[in-house]
Amino acid sequence: MALCVIEIHLPGVASLKEKRQVLRSLKDGLREHYNVSVAEIEHQDLWQRATLGIVGIASARVPLEQTFSSIQAEVERKVPGEILRCEVEFLT
């Protein structure tokens, strides 16, 4: 099992509604494509900041490393902003 925390800065977002639309699209895509659980875990009340917690489970560490590497690349491609922090912790 692994936990990935991604903190995002969204400089072009002008409202909480717009932020929620961006995050909803991102979270739904990650859930569908990678079969992971995704939730906004911090900064829910800020327009231009978001922190996502992503959890995945596999029988070995290598598939999780590959999955979270792909997730980080996809977030970088899809988010209209920048990733401030991306940390992966493997739980045994």
Jmol script that loads the backbone (N, CA, C; Angstrom):
load data "model"
ATOM      1  N   MET A   1       0.853  -1.163   0.000  1.00  0.00           N
ATOM      2  CA  MET A   1       0.000   0.000   0.000  1.00  0.00           C
ATOM      3  C   MET A   1       0.897   1.224   0.000  1.00  0.00           C
ATOM      4  N   ALA A   2       0.448   2.273  -0.708  1.00  0.00           N
ATOM      5  CA  ALA A   2       1.218   3.509  -0.762  1.00  0.00           C
ATOM      6  C   ALA A   2       0.281   4.703  -0.700  1.00  0.00           C
ATOM      7  N   LEU A   3       0.815   5.777  -0.143  1.00  0.00           N
ATOM      8  CA  LEU A   3       0.104   7.053  -0.047  1.00  0.00           C
ATOM      9  C   LEU A   3       0.930   8.094  -0.776  1.00  0.00           C
ATOM     10  N   CYS A   4       0.284   8.820  -1.664  1.00  0.00           N
ATOM     11  CA  CYS A   4       0.928   9.916  -2.392  1.00  0.00           C
ATOM     12  C   CYS A   4       0.204  11.200  -2.020  1.00  0.00           C
ATOM     13  N   VAL A   5       0.971  12.214  -1.623  1.00  0.00           N
ATOM     14  CA  VAL A   5       0.399  13.530  -1.305  1.00  0.00           C
ATOM     15  C   VAL A   5       0.938  14.514  -2.333  1.00  0.00           C
ATOM     16  N   ILE A   6       0.021  15.158  -3.046  1.00  0.00           N
ATOM     17  CA  ILE A   6       0.393  16.127  -4.074  1.00  0.00           C
ATOM     18  C   ILE A   6      -0.218  17.475  -3.724  1.00  0.00           C
ATOM     19  N   GLU A   7       0.638  18.469  -3.564  1.00  0.00           N
ATOM     20  CA  GLU A   7       0.186  19.835  -3.290  1.00  0.00           C
ATOM     21  C   GLU A   7       0.303  20.635  -4.585  1.00  0.00           C
ATOM     22  N   ILE A   8      -0.783  21.322  -4.930  1.00  0.00           N
ATOM     23  CA  ILE A   8      -0.890  21.995  -6.223  1.00  0.00           C
ATOM     24  C   ILE A   8      -1.176  23.476  -6.031  1.00  0.00           C
ATOM     25  N   HIS A   9      -0.543  24.302  -6.861  1.00  0.00           N
ATOM     26  CA  HIS A   9      -0.852  25.735  -6.922  1.00  0.00           C
ATOM     27  C   HIS A   9      -1.586  25.982  -8.230  1.00  0.00           C
ATOM     28  N   LEU A  10      -2.744  26.623  -8.152  1.00  0.00           N
ATOM     29  CA  LEU A  10      -3.595  26.882  -9.310  1.00  0.00           C
ATOM     30  C   LEU A  10      -3.744  28.395  -9.506  1.00  0.00           C
ATOM     31  N   PRO A  11      -2.737  29.080 -10.085  1.00  0.00           N
ATOM     32  CA  PRO A  11      -2.764  30.536 -10.154  1.00  0.00           C
ATOM     33  C   PRO A  11      -3.881  31.113 -11.017  1.00  0.00           C
ATOM     34  N   GLY A  12      -4.386  30.359 -11.981  1.00  0.00           N
ATOM     35  CA  GLY A  12      -5.420  30.881 -12.867  1.00  0.00           C
ATOM     36  C   GLY A  12      -6.841  30.689 -12.379  1.00  0.00           C
ATOM     37  N   VAL A  13      -7.014  30.043 -11.256  1.00  0.00           N
ATOM     38  CA  VAL A  13      -8.350  29.753 -10.727  1.00  0.00           C
ATOM     39  C   VAL A  13      -8.870  30.972  -9.966  1.00  0.00           C
ATOM     40  N   ALA A  14     -10.108  31.369 -10.276  1.00  0.00           N
ATOM     41  CA  ALA A  14     -10.657  32.601  -9.707  1.00  0.00           C
ATOM     42  C   ALA A  14     -11.779  32.382  -8.695  1.00  0.00           C
ATOM     43  N   SER A  15     -12.133  31.120  -8.423  1.00  0.00           N
ATOM     44  CA  SER A  15     -13.204  30.868  -7.456  1.00  0.00           C
ATOM     45  C   SER A  15     -13.107  29.427  -6.952  1.00  0.00           C
ATOM     46  N   LEU A  16     -13.783  29.173  -5.841  1.00  0.00           N
ATOM     47  CA  LEU A  16     -13.833  27.797  -5.328  1.00  0.00           C
ATOM     48  C   LEU A  16     -14.564  26.881  -6.305  1.00  0.00           C
ATOM     49  N   LYS A  17     -15.578  27.418  -6.974  1.00  0.00           N
ATOM     50  CA  LYS A  17     -16.328  26.621  -7.943  1.00  0.00           C
ATOM     51  C   LYS A  17     -15.421  26.163  -9.086  1.00  0.00           C
ATOM     52  N   GLU A  18     -14.610  27.074  -9.584  1.00  0.00           N
ATOM     53  CA  GLU A  18     -13.690  26.734 -10.661  1.00  0.00           C
ATOM     54  C   GLU A  18     -12.645  25.711 -10.185  1.00  0.00           C
ATOM     55  N   LYS A  19     -12.145  25.903  -8.975  1.00  0.00           N
ATOM     56  CA  LYS A  19     -11.178  24.962  -8.405  1.00  0.00           C
ATOM     57  C   LYS A  19     -11.799  23.571  -8.299  1.00  0.00           C
ATOM     58  N   ARG A  20     -13.026  23.497  -7.818  1.00  0.00           N
ATOM     59  CA  ARG A  20     -13.693  22.202  -7.671  1.00  0.00           C
ATOM     60  C   ARG A  20     -13.890  21.509  -9.018  1.00  0.00           C
ATOM     61  N   GLN A  21     -14.167  22.289 -10.064  1.00  0.00           N
ATOM     62  CA  GLN A  21     -14.321  21.704 -11.401  1.00  0.00           C
ATOM     63  C   GLN A  21     -13.012  21.099 -11.880  1.00  0.00           C
ATOM     64  N   VAL A  22     -11.907  21.822 -11.688  1.00  0.00           N
ATOM     65  CA  VAL A  22     -10.584  21.323 -12.082  1.00  0.00           C
ATOM     66  C   VAL A  22     -10.258  20.053 -11.319  1.00  0.00           C
ATOM     67  N   LEU A  23     -10.449  20.088 -10.007  1.00  0.00           N
ATOM     68  CA  LEU A  23     -10.105  18.928  -9.176  1.00  0.00           C
ATOM     69  C   LEU A  23     -11.021  17.741  -9.437  1.00  0.00           C
ATOM     70  N   ARG A  24     -12.296  17.987  -9.662  1.00  0.00           N
ATOM     71  CA  ARG A  24     -13.231  16.891  -9.922  1.00  0.00           C
ATOM     72  C   ARG A  24     -12.805  16.134 -11.180  1.00  0.00           C
ATOM     73  N   SER A  25     -12.467  16.861 -12.221  1.00  0.00           N
ATOM     74  CA  SER A  25     -12.031  16.238 -13.463  1.00  0.00           C
ATOM     75  C   SER A  25     -10.756  15.430 -13.241  1.00  0.00           C
ATOM     76  N   LEU A  26      -9.801  16.005 -12.532  1.00  0.00           N
ATOM     77  CA  LEU A  26      -8.541  15.335 -12.258  1.00  0.00           C
ATOM     78  C   LEU A  26      -8.761  14.081 -11.408  1.00  0.00           C
ATOM     79  N   LYS A  27      -9.516  14.209 -10.324  1.00  0.00           N
ATOM     80  CA  LYS A  27      -9.744  13.076  -9.423  1.00  0.00           C
ATOM     81  C   LYS A  27     -10.482  11.946 -10.133  1.00  0.00           C
ATOM     82  N   ASP A  28     -11.504  12.278 -10.899  1.00  0.00           N
ATOM     83  CA  ASP A  28     -12.260  11.248 -11.618  1.00  0.00           C
ATOM     84  C   ASP A  28     -11.375  10.505 -12.613  1.00  0.00           C
ATOM     85  N   GLY A  29     -10.525  11.246 -13.326  1.00  0.00           N
ATOM     86  CA  GLY A  29      -9.618  10.618 -14.284  1.00  0.00           C
ATOM     87  C   GLY A  29      -8.619   9.695 -13.623  1.00  0.00           C
ATOM     88  N   LEU A  30      -8.060  10.118 -12.486  1.00  0.00           N
ATOM     89  CA  LEU A  30      -7.102   9.278 -11.777  1.00  0.00           C
ATOM     90  C   LEU A  30      -7.764   8.015 -11.238  1.00  0.00           C
ATOM     91  N   ARG A  31      -8.950   8.165 -10.684  1.00  0.00           N
ATOM     92  CA  ARG A  31      -9.678   6.993 -10.155  1.00  0.00           C
ATOM     93  C   ARG A  31      -9.950   5.982 -11.263  1.00  0.00           C
ATOM     94  N   GLU A  32     -10.424   6.489 -12.390  1.00  0.00           N
ATOM     95  CA  GLU A  32     -10.816   5.602 -13.483  1.00  0.00           C
ATOM     96  C   GLU A  32      -9.600   4.926 -14.127  1.00  0.00           C
ATOM     97  N   HIS A  33      -8.557   5.685 -14.372  1.00  0.00           N
ATOM     98  CA  HIS A  33      -7.414   5.151 -15.115  1.00  0.00           C
ATOM     99  C   HIS A  33      -6.477   4.304 -14.259  1.00  0.00           C
ATOM    100  N   TYR A  34      -6.290   4.677 -12.997  1.00  0.00           N
ATOM    101  CA  TYR A  34      -5.300   4.001 -12.158  1.00  0.00           C
ATOM    102  C   TYR A  34      -5.901   3.146 -11.039  1.00  0.00           C
ATOM    103  N   ASN A  35      -7.207   3.181 -10.874  1.00  0.00           N
ATOM    104  CA  ASN A  35      -7.878   2.405  -9.829  1.00  0.00           C
ATOM    105  C   ASN A  35      -7.305   2.720  -8.441  1.00  0.00           C
ATOM    106  N   VAL A  36      -7.245   4.012  -8.120  1.00  0.00           N
ATOM    107  CA  VAL A  36      -6.764   4.485  -6.822  1.00  0.00           C
ATOM    108  C   VAL A  36      -7.873   5.281  -6.148  1.00  0.00           C
ATOM    109  N   SER A  37      -7.707   5.523  -4.872  1.00  0.00           N
ATOM    110  CA  SER A  37      -8.616   6.389  -4.124  1.00  0.00           C
ATOM    111  C   SER A  37      -7.987   7.772  -4.054  1.00  0.00           C
ATOM    112  N   VAL A  38      -8.802   8.807  -4.291  1.00  0.00           N
ATOM    113  CA  VAL A  38      -8.302  10.179  -4.334  1.00  0.00           C
ATOM    114  C   VAL A  38      -9.236  11.078  -3.538  1.00  0.00           C
ATOM    115  N   ALA A  39      -8.655  11.962  -2.713  1.00  0.00           N
ATOM    116  CA  ALA A  39      -9.450  12.924  -1.953  1.00  0.00           C
ATOM    117  C   ALA A  39      -8.649  14.205  -1.773  1.00  0.00           C
ATOM    118  N   GLU A  40      -9.370  15.322  -1.718  1.00  0.00           N
ATOM    119  CA  GLU A  40      -8.732  16.583  -1.360  1.00  0.00           C
ATOM    120  C   GLU A  40      -8.606  16.588   0.157  1.00  0.00           C
ATOM    121  N   ILE A  41      -7.377  16.706   0.661  1.00  0.00           N
ATOM    122  CA  ILE A  41      -7.160  16.540   2.094  1.00  0.00           C
ATOM    123  C   ILE A  41      -6.782  17.821   2.825  1.00  0.00           C
ATOM    124  N   GLU A  42      -6.421  18.881   2.095  1.00  0.00           N
ATOM    125  CA  GLU A  42      -6.087  20.160   2.722  1.00  0.00           C
ATOM    126  C   GLU A  42      -6.468  21.299   1.783  1.00  0.00           C
ATOM    127  N   HIS A  43      -6.551  22.483   2.338  1.00  0.00           N
ATOM    128  CA  HIS A  43      -6.773  23.720   1.578  1.00  0.00           C
ATOM    129  C   HIS A  43      -8.135  23.744   0.857  1.00  0.00           C
ATOM    130  N   GLN A  44      -9.145  23.110   1.439  1.00  0.00           N
ATOM    131  CA  GLN A  44     -10.450  23.076   0.796  1.00  0.00           C
ATOM    132  C   GLN A  44     -11.067  24.467   0.640  1.00  0.00           C
ATOM    133  N   ASP A  45     -10.694  25.399   1.503  1.00  0.00           N
ATOM    134  CA  ASP A  45     -11.304  26.728   1.473  1.00  0.00           C
ATOM    135  C   ASP A  45     -10.473  27.763   0.712  1.00  0.00           C
ATOM    136  N   LEU A  46      -9.346  27.351   0.110  1.00  0.00           N
ATOM    137  CA  LEU A  46      -8.510  28.272  -0.658  1.00  0.00           C
ATOM    138  C   LEU A  46      -8.726  28.060  -2.152  1.00  0.00           C
ATOM    139  N   TRP A  47      -8.801  29.146  -2.902  1.00  0.00           N
ATOM    140  CA  TRP A  47      -9.061  29.054  -4.339  1.00  0.00           C
ATOM    141  C   TRP A  47      -7.908  28.458  -5.120  1.00  0.00           C
ATOM    142  N   GLN A  48      -6.700  28.876  -4.797  1.00  0.00           N
ATOM    143  CA  GLN A  48      -5.567  28.571  -5.668  1.00  0.00           C
ATOM    144  C   GLN A  48      -4.629  27.508  -5.110  1.00  0.00           C
ATOM    145  N   ARG A  49      -5.037  26.826  -4.078  1.00  0.00           N
ATOM    146  CA  ARG A  49      -4.216  25.754  -3.499  1.00  0.00           C
ATOM    147  C   ARG A  49      -5.074  24.516  -3.322  1.00  0.00           C
ATOM    148  N   ALA A  50      -4.439  23.373  -3.488  1.00  0.00           N
ATOM    149  CA  ALA A  50      -5.126  22.106  -3.257  1.00  0.00           C
ATOM    150  C   ALA A  50      -4.081  21.069  -2.855  1.00  0.00           C
ATOM    151  N   THR A  51      -4.459  20.188  -1.965  1.00  0.00           N
ATOM    152  CA  THR A  51      -3.614  19.056  -1.616  1.00  0.00           C
ATOM    153  C   THR A  51      -4.453  17.795  -1.773  1.00  0.00           C
ATOM    154  N   LEU A  52      -3.959  16.894  -2.613  1.00  0.00           N
ATOM    155  CA  LEU A  52      -4.653  15.639  -2.864  1.00  0.00           C
ATOM    156  C   LEU A  52      -3.931  14.503  -2.167  1.00  0.00           C
ATOM    157  N   GLY A  53      -4.698  13.600  -1.579  1.00  0.00           N
ATOM    158  CA  GLY A  53      -4.179  12.357  -1.033  1.00  0.00           C
ATOM    159  C   GLY A  53      -4.629  11.231  -1.946  1.00  0.00           C
ATOM    160  N   ILE A  54      -3.680  10.423  -2.396  1.00  0.00           N
ATOM    161  CA  ILE A  54      -3.974   9.338  -3.329  1.00  0.00           C
ATOM    162  C   ILE A  54      -3.438   8.047  -2.717  1.00  0.00           C
ATOM    163  N   VAL A  55      -4.283   7.031  -2.644  1.00  0.00           N
ATOM    164  CA  VAL A  55      -3.898   5.755  -2.041  1.00  0.00           C
ATOM    165  C   VAL A  55      -4.071   4.641  -3.063  1.00  0.00           C
ATOM    166  N   GLY A  56      -3.055   3.786  -3.134  1.00  0.00           N
ATOM    167  CA  GLY A  56      -3.118   2.624  -4.012  1.00  0.00           C
ATOM    168  C   GLY A  56      -2.658   1.388  -3.271  1.00  0.00           C
ATOM    169  N   ILE A  57      -3.179   0.252  -3.685  1.00  0.00           N
ATOM    170  CA  ILE A  57      -2.819  -1.023  -3.056  1.00  0.00           C
ATOM    171  C   ILE A  57      -2.400  -1.992  -4.153  1.00  0.00           C
ATOM    172  N   ALA A  58      -1.296  -2.685  -3.904  1.00  0.00           N
ATOM    173  CA  ALA A  58      -0.815  -3.722  -4.823  1.00  0.00           C
ATOM    174  C   ALA A  58      -0.078  -4.773  -4.010  1.00  0.00           C
ATOM    175  N   SER A  59       0.178  -5.911  -4.634  1.00  0.00           N
ATOM    176  CA  SER A  59       0.842  -7.003  -3.927  1.00  0.00           C
ATOM    177  C   SER A  59       2.351  -6.804  -3.824  1.00  0.00           C
ATOM    178  N   ALA A  60       2.897  -5.862  -4.594  1.00  0.00           N
ATOM    179  CA  ALA A  60       4.337  -5.601  -4.559  1.00  0.00           C
ATOM    180  C   ALA A  60       4.591  -4.095  -4.685  1.00  0.00           C
ATOM    181  N   ARG A  61       5.780  -3.673  -4.316  1.00  0.00           N
ATOM    182  CA  ARG A  61       6.115  -2.252  -4.318  1.00  0.00           C
ATOM    183  C   ARG A  61       6.332  -1.694  -5.733  1.00  0.00           C
ATOM    184  N   VAL A  62       6.946  -2.479  -6.618  1.00  0.00           N
ATOM    185  CA  VAL A  62       7.305  -1.986  -7.953  1.00  0.00           C
ATOM    186  C   VAL A  62       6.091  -1.483  -8.741  1.00  0.00           C
ATOM    187  N   PRO A  63       4.984  -2.228  -8.778  1.00  0.00           N
ATOM    188  CA  PRO A  63       3.829  -1.692  -9.505  1.00  0.00           C
ATOM    189  C   PRO A  63       3.321  -0.366  -8.930  1.00  0.00           C
ATOM    190  N   LEU A  64       3.390  -0.220  -7.614  1.00  0.00           N
ATOM    191  CA  LEU A  64       2.967   1.033  -6.995  1.00  0.00           C
ATOM    192  C   LEU A  64       3.904   2.180  -7.373  1.00  0.00           C
ATOM    193  N   GLU A  65       5.207   1.908  -7.411  1.00  0.00           N
ATOM    194  CA  GLU A  65       6.167   2.935  -7.821  1.00  0.00           C
ATOM    195  C   GLU A  65       5.861   3.409  -9.242  1.00  0.00           C
ATOM    196  N   GLN A  66       5.591   2.457 -10.125  1.00  0.00           N
ATOM    197  CA  GLN A  66       5.272   2.798 -11.512  1.00  0.00           C
ATOM    198  C   GLN A  66       3.960   3.573 -11.605  1.00  0.00           C
ATOM    199  N   THR A  67       2.975   3.140 -10.849  1.00  0.00           N
ATOM    200  CA  THR A  67       1.674   3.815 -10.863  1.00  0.00           C
ATOM    201  C   THR A  67       1.794   5.247 -10.384  1.00  0.00           C
ATOM    202  N   PHE A  68       2.478   5.466  -9.274  1.00  0.00           N
ATOM    203  CA  PHE A  68       2.568   6.818  -8.742  1.00  0.00           C
ATOM    204  C   PHE A  68       3.473   7.708  -9.581  1.00  0.00           C
ATOM    205  N   SER A  69       4.434   7.136 -10.259  1.00  0.00           N
ATOM    206  CA  SER A  69       5.244   7.902 -11.205  1.00  0.00           C
ATOM    207  C   SER A  69       4.366   8.376 -12.371  1.00  0.00           C
ATOM    208  N   SER A  70       3.527   7.491 -12.873  1.00  0.00           N
ATOM    209  CA  SER A  70       2.602   7.844 -13.952  1.00  0.00           C
ATOM    210  C   SER A  70       1.578   8.874 -13.493  1.00  0.00           C
ATOM    211  N   ILE A  71       1.097   8.726 -12.265  1.00  0.00           N
ATOM    212  CA  ILE A  71       0.127   9.680 -11.716  1.00  0.00           C
ATOM    213  C   ILE A  71       0.747  11.066 -11.628  1.00  0.00           C
ATOM    214  N   GLN A  72       1.962  11.161 -11.139  1.00  0.00           N
ATOM    215  CA  GLN A  72       2.621  12.466 -11.036  1.00  0.00           C
ATOM    216  C   GLN A  72       2.762  13.110 -12.419  1.00  0.00           C
ATOM    217  N   ALA A  73       3.167  12.336 -13.415  1.00  0.00           N
ATOM    218  CA  ALA A  73       3.312  12.864 -14.771  1.00  0.00           C
ATOM    219  C   ALA A  73       1.967  13.337 -15.315  1.00  0.00           C
ATOM    220  N   GLU A  74       0.910  12.576 -15.049  1.00  0.00           N
ATOM    221  CA  GLU A  74      -0.419  12.968 -15.533  1.00  0.00           C
ATOM    222  C   GLU A  74      -0.914  14.240 -14.856  1.00  0.00           C
ATOM    223  N   VAL A  75      -0.686  14.356 -13.552  1.00  0.00           N
ATOM    224  CA  VAL A  75      -1.085  15.571 -12.835  1.00  0.00           C
ATOM    225  C   VAL A  75      -0.334  16.773 -13.405  1.00  0.00           C
ATOM    226  N   GLU A  76       0.961  16.611 -13.664  1.00  0.00           N
ATOM    227  CA  GLU A  76       1.739  17.708 -14.242  1.00  0.00           C
ATOM    228  C   GLU A  76       1.196  18.132 -15.602  1.00  0.00           C
ATOM    229  N   ARG A  77       0.743  17.167 -16.402  1.00  0.00           N
ATOM    230  CA  ARG A  77       0.189  17.474 -17.729  1.00  0.00           C
ATOM    231  C   ARG A  77      -1.179  18.140 -17.646  1.00  0.00           C
ATOM    232  N   LYS A  78      -2.028  17.689 -16.738  1.00  0.00           N
ATOM    233  CA  LYS A  78      -3.428  18.105 -16.735  1.00  0.00           C
ATOM    234  C   LYS A  78      -3.751  19.316 -15.875  1.00  0.00           C
ATOM    235  N   VAL A  79      -2.944  19.592 -14.870  1.00  0.00           N
ATOM    236  CA  VAL A  79      -3.272  20.668 -13.935  1.00  0.00           C
ATOM    237  C   VAL A  79      -2.850  22.014 -14.533  1.00  0.00           C
ATOM    238  N   PRO A  80      -3.764  22.994 -14.524  1.00  0.00           N
ATOM    239  CA  PRO A  80      -3.418  24.330 -15.022  1.00  0.00           C
ATOM    240  C   PRO A  80      -2.674  25.132 -13.964  1.00  0.00           C
ATOM    241  N   GLY A  81      -1.547  24.626 -13.547  1.00  0.00           N
ATOM    242  CA  GLY A  81      -0.763  25.257 -12.495  1.00  0.00           C
ATOM    243  C   GLY A  81       0.505  24.455 -12.301  1.00  0.00           C
ATOM    244  N   GLU A  82       1.000  24.444 -11.068  1.00  0.00           N
ATOM    245  CA  GLU A  82       2.240  23.728 -10.805  1.00  0.00           C
ATOM    246  C   GLU A  82       2.114  22.849  -9.569  1.00  0.00           C
ATOM    247  N   ILE A  83       2.925  21.799  -9.553  1.00  0.00           N
ATOM    248  CA  ILE A  83       2.997  20.924  -8.391  1.00  0.00           C
ATOM    249  C   ILE A  83       4.038  21.499  -7.445  1.00  0.00           C
ATOM    250  N   LEU A  84       3.617  21.808  -6.228  1.00  0.00           N
ATOM    251  CA  LEU A  84       4.518  22.348  -5.226  1.00  0.00           C
ATOM    252  C   LEU A  84       5.244  21.244  -4.467  1.00  0.00           C
ATOM    253  N   ARG A  85       4.557  20.115  -4.326  1.00  0.00           N
ATOM    254  CA  ARG A  85       5.112  19.020  -3.534  1.00  0.00           C
ATOM    255  C   ARG A  85       4.471  17.721  -3.980  1.00  0.00           C
ATOM    256  N   CYS A  86       5.281  16.689  -4.073  1.00  0.00           N
ATOM    257  CA  CYS A  86       4.772  15.350  -4.370  1.00  0.00           C
ATOM    258  C   CYS A  86       5.588  14.361  -3.556  1.00  0.00           C
ATOM    259  N   GLU A  87       4.940  13.733  -2.599  1.00  0.00           N
ATOM    260  CA  GLU A  87       5.617  12.779  -1.725  1.00  0.00           C
ATOM    261  C   GLU A  87       4.886  11.454  -1.751  1.00  0.00           C
ATOM    262  N   VAL A  88       5.644  10.385  -1.889  1.00  0.00           N
ATOM    263  CA  VAL A  88       5.067   9.041  -1.859  1.00  0.00           C
ATOM    264  C   VAL A  88       5.639   8.304  -0.661  1.00  0.00           C
ATOM    265  N   GLU A  89       4.748   7.710   0.116  1.00  0.00           N
ATOM    266  CA  GLU A  89       5.148   6.918   1.279  1.00  0.00           C
ATOM    267  C   GLU A  89       4.599   5.511   1.114  1.00  0.00           C
ATOM    268  N   PHE A  90       5.485   4.542   1.217  1.00  0.00           N
ATOM    269  CA  PHE A  90       5.082   3.147   1.105  1.00  0.00           C
ATOM    270  C   PHE A  90       4.829   2.593   2.495  1.00  0.00           C
ATOM    271  N   LEU A  91       3.660   2.044   2.693  1.00  0.00           N
ATOM    272  CA  LEU A  91       3.240   1.519   3.997  1.00  0.00           C
ATOM    273  C   LEU A  91       3.273   0.006   3.936  1.00  0.00           C
ATOM    274  N   THR A  92       3.916  -0.593   4.915  1.00  0.00           N
ATOM    275  CA  THR A  92       4.011  -2.056   4.895  1.00  0.00           C
ATOM    276  C   THR A  92       3.311  -2.656   6.086  1.00  0.00           C
TER     277      THR A  92
END
end "model"
wireframe off; spacefill off
backbone 0.3
color backbone group
